[in-house]
Amino acid sequence: MGRGRTRKVEKGVLGGNLNGGLSGGCGGSLSVPSGPVFYPTEEEFKDPLEFIYKIRPEAEPYGICRIVPPASWKPPFVLDMDSFRFPTKSQAIHQLQARCAPCDPKTFRLEYNLFLEDHCGKKAKKRVVFEGEDLDLCKLFNAVKRFGGYDNVVKEKKWAEVFRFVRPGGKISECSKHVLSQLYREHLFDYEEYYCRLNKICEQCSSGLHGEVMLLCDRCNKGWHIYCLSPPLKRIPPGNWYCLECLNSEKDSFGFVPGKQFTLEAFRRVADRVKKKWFGSAPTSWVQLEKKFWEIVEGSAGEVEVMYGSDLDTSVYGSGFPRQIDQRSESIEPDVWNEYCASPWNLNNLPRLQGSMLRTVHQNIAGVMVPWLYVGMPFSSFCWHFEDHCFYSMNYHH
């Protein structure tokens, strides 16, 4: 196609599906359509906001797109590979879809015991044994709830997935799935019905009506009608969902644990070792990488932790783009430095361009007015999400 027009990206890069599709948290695989790729001409590339406005009707339905700059646009990467140091976070990839759902063990025991005494007239058994070991009823309850409750787990045949949460690394058989199902029926099925009735009250309107469109937070288990959210949703989203209070809480790092500090060169060596461990020394395609990633996320490849430099405030750590406040390296010509310091596609300049509503913001808000820098390695992940205030998010791959 001609320059300035679009073509569909290769499947799997901005969407598409691999063998079996990309698995979702609510049962079954998701067939994700490919996002569009745009190739602006030199003339179209002069004004970022005008070009974004032009492609918006085609790109917005996908929620994501890629813009490939003209071949002449090659901004220098100005961070020093040896002296630049940044903190990392350790990310457990196998836990991205295995987060503990609504009940922590202590709360579960209190509520479960109270339910048995008040509604069943009995006390909880001290031990429930599954395959010769104590069964964690809290973990089993959370796992079944994650997949939509008992009825949905039976309908969608999800007992193997439930088993993986309850006994990671255990051998799954038809017998073990059947026994797990029977144990849930015996000990937790009635509690599930009680629990759902108890918690289906909207935090916004305080109504328990229209429970079929009540969205429950997968951490605190508070509920909101999808039409009471801001912005409202048209349907219950697949996978995990967290309310703003839980997302802003410091109690949960949502997949990240503070890690070591690295230089870029030292981090690159670690990333190369990770890649070699999983794929050897041969060239690796994105298909192989993405397929292995989803195997890890789904729990079939064991426990995998990688490191990730995320949310690095460029006003503190420095920017990959040149800025007038930075010292120019002798390896970069002055005219090249000045050109890209002033480029409207330089993410340091983008929020303050003529026509941007962010020109009215006078504070240097990190991640909004000041870009964040990210440094990743194989499997490190930043989940697709709504930005604050539903802003667009623009990322440049140096």
C-alpha positions in Angstrom: 0.0 0.0 0.0 1.0 3.6 -0.5 2.7 5.7 2.2 0.4 7.3 4.6 -2.1 4.5 4.4 -2.5 1.5 6.7 -1.9 -2.2 6.5 -2.7 -4.8 9.1 0.1 -5.7 11.4 1.4 -9.3 11.6 -0.8 -11.4 13.8 0.3 -11.6 17.4 2.2 -8.3 17.5 -0.7 -6.0 18.2 -3.3 -8.7 18.4 -4.2 -11.8 16.5 -4.0 -15.3 17.9 -1.5 -18.1 18.2 -2.2 -21.8 18.2 -5.3 -22.1 20.4 -5.6 -18.3 20.8 -4.8 -16.1 23.8 -6.4 -17.4 26.9 -8.6 -15.2 28.9 -9.4 -15.4 32.6 -13.1 -16.1 32.2 -12.9 -19.2 30.2 -11.9 -20.0 26.7 -9.5 -18.4 24.3 -9.9 -14.9 22.9 -9.6 -14.2 19.2 -8.0 -10.8 19.2 -8.2 -8.8 15.9 -5.0 -7.4 14.6 -4.5 -3.7 15.2 -3.7 -1.3 12.3 -0.3 0.0 11.4 0.1 3.5 9.9 2.9 4.8 7.7 2.7 8.6 7.6 4.3 10.6 4.8 6.9 13.3 5.6 4.2 15.9 5.3 1.7 14.0 7.5 4.4 13.4 10.1 4.9 17.2 10.7 2.0 17.6 13.0 1.4 14.7 15.5 -2.0 15.9 16.8 -3.4 16.4 13.3 -2.2 13.0 12.2 -3.6 11.3 15.4 -6.9 13.1 14.7 -6.8 11.8 11.1 -6.3 8.1 12.0 -8.6 8.2 15.1 -11.7 6.8 13.3 -9.8 3.7 12.1 -7.6 3.1 15.1 -9.9 3.8 18.0 -12.1 0.7 17.6 -9.0 -1.5 18.2 -7.8 0.4 21.3 -4.2 0.2 20.0 -2.2 1.0 16.8 1.3 1.4 15.6 2.7 4.4 13.8 5.9 3.9 11.8 7.8 7.1 11.3 9.3 8.1 7.9 12.7 6.5 7.3 14.3 9.9 7.7 13.2 10.3 11.3 15.9 8.8 13.5 16.2 10.4 16.9 19.4 9.6 18.7 19.2 7.6 21.9 21.0 9.8 24.4 21.1 7.8 27.6 24.6 6.6 28.5 24.6 2.8 28.4 27.3 2.5 31.1 26.5 5.3 33.6 22.7 5.3 33.5 21.4 3.3 36.5 17.8 2.4 37.2 15.8 0.4 39.7 14.0 -2.7 38.6 11.0 -4.7 39.9 10.7 -8.5 39.9 7.6 -9.6 38.1 6.1 -13.1 38.6 4.8 -13.9 35.1 3.1 -17.1 36.3 1.0 -15.1 38.7 -0.4 -12.5 36.2 -3.7 -14.4 36.1 -3.3 -16.2 39.5 -3.9 -13.3 41.8 -5.7 -14.2 45.1 -9.3 -13.1 44.5 -11.7 -11.7 47.1 -10.8 -13.4 50.3 -7.6 -13.5 52.2 -7.3 -16.7 54.3 -8.1 -15.0 57.7 -11.2 -13.3 56.4 -12.3 -16.5 54.7 -12.0 -18.6 57.8 -14.0 -16.1 59.9 -16.8 -15.7 57.3 -16.9 -19.4 56.4 -17.1 -20.5 60.1 -19.8 -17.9 60.8 -21.8 -19.2 57.8 -21.6 -22.8 58.9 -22.6 -22.0 62.5 -25.5 -19.5 61.6 -26.9 -21.2 58.5 -25.9 -24.8 58.8 -25.8 -25.4 62.5 -22.3 -27.0 62.4 -18.7 -26.3 62.7 -16.0 -26.4 60.0 -13.9 -29.6 59.7 -10.4 -29.2 61.0 -9.0 -31.0 57.9 -10.3 -31.5 54.4 -7.9 -33.9 52.6 -7.3 -34.0 48.8 -4.9 -36.5 47.3 -3.3 -37.2 50.7 -2.7 -33.5 51.6 -4.7 -30.8 53.4 -6.9 -28.9 51.0 -6.9 -25.1 51.3 -10.6 -24.3 51.0 -9.9 -20.6 50.7 -7.7 -21.2 47.7 -10.2 -23.5 46.2 -13.1 -21.0 46.7 -11.1 -18.2 45.2 -10.0 -20.3 42.2 -13.6 -21.4 41.4 -14.8 -17.8 41.8 -12.1 -16.6 39.4 -13.7 -18.8 36.7 -17.2 -17.6 37.3 -18.4 -19.8 40.1 -19.3 -23.5 40.3 -21.9 -23.6 37.6 -19.7 -21.9 35.1 -16.7 -24.1 36.0 -18.8 -27.2 35.4 -20.3 -25.7 32.2 -17.0 -24.6 30.7 -15.1 -27.7 32.0 -12.6 -25.6 33.9 -11.7 -28.0 36.7 -8.2 -28.5 35.3 -7.6 -24.8 35.6 -9.0 -24.8 39.1 -6.7 -27.7 39.9 -3.6 -25.7 38.7 -4.4 -22.9 41.2 -5.0 -25.3 44.1 -2.1 -27.6 43.4 0.5 -25.9 41.1 2.7 -28.4 39.4 0.4 -31.3 40.5 -0.5 -34.1 38.1 -4.0 -33.6 36.7 -6.2 -36.6 36.0 -9.9 -37.1 35.4 -10.2 -38.7 38.8 -8.5 -35.7 40.5 -10.8 -33.2 38.8 -13.9 -35.2 39.8 -12.8 -35.5 43.4 -12.0 -31.7 43.5 -15.5 -31.0 42.1 -17.1 -33.2 44.7 -15.2 -31.6 47.6 -16.3 -28.2 46.4 -20.0 -29.4 46.2 -19.7 -30.8 49.7 -17.9 -28.0 51.5 -18.3 -24.7 49.5 -21.3 -24.8 47.1 -23.8 -23.5 49.7 -21.3 -21.0 50.9 -20.9 -19.7 47.4 -24.6 -19.0 47.0 -24.6 -17.2 50.4 -21.5 -15.3 49.6 -22.9 -14.0 46.2 -26.2 -12.9 47.8 -24.3 -11.1 50.6 -22.0 -9.2 48.3 -24.1 -8.1 45.4 -24.8 -4.5 46.4 -23.6 -1.6 44.2 -21.2 0.7 46.0 -22.4 3.6 43.9 -26.2 3.4 44.0 -26.6 1.0 47.0 -29.0 -1.2 45.1 -28.8 -5.0 44.9 -31.0 -5.1 41.8 -29.7 -6.1 38.4 -27.1 -8.5 39.8 -26.4 -9.9 36.3 -24.6 -6.6 35.5 -22.9 -6.3 38.8 -19.1 -6.1 38.5 -17.2 -7.4 41.5 -13.6 -6.3 42.3 -11.3 -9.3 42.2 -9.5 -8.0 45.3 -11.9 -6.4 47.8 -15.0 -8.0 46.2 -17.1 -4.8 46.4 -19.6 -4.5 43.5 -20.6 -1.8 41.0 -23.2 -2.0 38.3 -21.5 -1.6 35.0 -23.8 1.4 34.3 -22.8 3.1 37.6 -19.1 3.2 36.7 -17.4 6.3 35.3 -17.1 5.8 32.4 -19.9 3.2 32.2 -19.3 -0.2 30.6 -21.5 -1.9 28.1 -20.8 -5.4 29.3 -19.0 -7.4 32.0 -15.3 -7.4 30.9 -13.4 -10.7 30.7 -10.6 -11.5 33.1 -9.8 -9.8 36.4 -11.1 -6.4 37.3 -10.0 -4.1 40.1 -11.7 -1.0 41.5 -9.9 2.3 41.7 -9.4 2.0 45.5 -7.6 -1.3 45.1 -5.6 -0.1 42.1 -4.4 2.9 44.2 -3.7 0.9 47.3 -0.1 0.4 48.4 -0.9 -3.0 49.9 -0.7 -4.7 46.5 2.1 -4.3 44.0 0.0 -6.0 41.3 2.7 -8.3 40.0 5.8 -6.3 41.0 8.3 -6.7 43.8 11.2 -4.2 44.2 14.4 -5.6 42.7 18.0 -4.6 42.0 19.5 -1.6 40.3 21.2 -2.0 36.9 23.0 -0.1 34.2 21.5 -0.6 30.8 24.4 -2.8 29.7 24.2 -5.0 32.8 20.5 -5.4 32.3 21.0 -6.3 28.7 23.3 -9.1 29.7 20.7 -10.5 32.2 18.0 -10.2 29.5 20.2 -12.2 27.1 20.7 -14.9 29.6 16.9 -15.2 30.1 16.4 -15.4 26.4 19.1 -18.1 26.1 17.7 -20.1 28.9 14.3 -20.4 27.2 15.2 -20.4 23.5 18.9 -21.2 23.2 21.2 -19.3 21.0 19.2 -19.6 17.8 17.2 -16.5 16.6 13.8 -16.3 18.2 10.6 -15.3 16.5 7.8 -13.2 18.1 5.6 -16.3 17.6 7.8 -18.4 19.8 8.2 -15.7 22.4 4.5 -15.0 22.6 3.5 -18.7 22.7 5.9 -19.3 25.6 4.6 -16.2 27.4 1.0 -17.4 27.4 2.1 -20.9 28.5 3.8 -19.3 31.5 0.8 -17.0 32.3 -1.6 -20.0 32.1 0.6 -21.9 34.6 1.8 -24.8 32.4 5.5 -23.7 32.4 6.2 -23.5 36.1 7.2 -20.4 38.1 8.9 -17.7 36.1 10.2 -14.3 37.4 11.8 -11.6 35.3 13.0 -8.1 36.0 11.5 -4.9 34.6 12.4 -1.2 34.8 9.0 0.6 34.9 7.6 4.0 35.6 11.0 5.6 35.6 10.5 9.4 35.9 12.5 11.0 33.1 12.9 14.2 35.1 14.9 12.0 37.6 16.5 9.3 35.5 16.9 11.1 32.2 15.2 10.7 28.9 16.0 8.6 25.9 15.1 11.6 23.7 17.4 14.6 23.6 16.4 17.7 25.7 17.9 21.2 25.8 18.5 20.8 29.6 20.8 17.8 28.9 24.4 17.8 27.9 25.0 16.9 24.3 27.3 14.0 23.6 30.2 14.7 21.3 29.1 11.8 19.1 25.9 13.7 18.2 26.1 16.6 15.8 24.7 20.0 17.1 22.1 20.3 14.3 20.9 16.8 14.9 20.6 17.4 18.6 18.7 20.6 18.1 16.4 19.1 15.5 15.2 16.3 17.8 15.2 18.5 20.9 12.5 20.5 19.1 10.7 17.6 17.3 7.0 17.5 18.1 7.2 13.7 18.2 9.7 14.0 21.0 7.6 12.7 23.9 9.0 15.4 26.2 7.3 18.0 23.9 4.1 16.2 22.9 1.9 17.2 25.9 2.6 20.9 25.3 2.0 21.1 21.6 -0.4 23.7 20.2 -3.9 22.3 20.3 -3.2 19.9 23.2 -5.5 20.3 26.2 -2.6 19.4 28.4 -1.1 22.9 27.8 -3.4 24.1 30.5 -1.7 21.8 33.1 1.2 23.7 34.7 2.5 20.9 37.0 5.1 18.4 35.9 2.9 15.4 36.5 5.0 12.2 35.9 3.4 10.0 33.3 1.3 12.8 31.9 3.4 15.9 31.4 6.7 14.2 32.0 7.3 10.8 30.1 8.1 7.6 31.9 10.8 5.3 30.7 10.5 1.5 30.6 13.2 -1.1 30.2 12.0 -4.7 29.6 13.4 -8.2 29.0 11.7 -11.3 27.6 8.3 -11.9 29.2 8.2 -8.6 31.2 4.7 -7.3 30.9 2.7 -4.1 31.1 -1.0 -4.9 30.9 -3.3 -3.2 28.4 -5.5 -0.9 30.4 -7.5 2.3 30.5 -5.3 5.4 31.2 -6.2 7.9 33.9 -9.1 10.1 32.6 -9.2 7.8 29.5 -6.2 9.7 28.0 -4.4 8.3 25.0 -1.1 6.7 25.8 1.9 7.1 23.4 5.0 5.0 23.6 8.2 5.1 21.5 10.4 2.1 21.1 14.0 3.3 21.2 
